[in-house]
Amino acid sequence: MKKNILLQLLFLLSFSLTCVAQADRSKITYKLTIASPQRDCDGGLGICITFNVANKRQVDAGITSKENHIQFQLHRSTMNESLEKELLHLLQFSIEEETQLPMDIANKIGLTREVTIIPGRYPIEISDDYITITCAIE
């Protein structure tokens, strides 16, 4: 229970308050840290949201939802070079633990209920501008 509350609080506090809603309000942009909460958001893989603007693993990400999935479009232009190289060498992106998406964020991407990102290995799609990860939600 305490861990779940702490994760929710971390998730809420960690999303950058500089959220920029797109015109259709179904896609938003946040600053995410590509790291594991189990490693204090300083390494590993996962989605970790922090206010630590000096974190070399922080990137701007577009967030959208579609059916039972949430998609993170990581803006390559905002990535640290070493993080970009690390992600480009991966075939799959691992989420190690459940992460609950706060209701206010869920609403901004068109969801009407709280959702949880399901742990697992997810394919990585690479384009010139983005590294895209689509994760299952429940």
C-alpha angles and dihedrals in degrees: 000000000000091000091051092049091046091050091049091049091047090049093049096044094039100057106095112252088223090086111159114205116210121231094264091044089223092102126048134179123226137165109253131183114223098219142097121270085215087065094048089260090289102107147350125060130298140082112288122170118207141158089225098120091180092062109122090211095059120114140168111254134188111221125203136160129221124177107310095346141082120209127210115198105196111206106230092202090065096047128106108245094240092051091049091051091048092052094044090059094053125092093192136027117222125217106193102190141023113273120196117217110222116244095243091056092044089053092051091058093047102265121133098199140046113270135196125217105231118229114247147100115292131190119252120224117201129202133161092269106025147037105210127202121184115197132189118247134192 
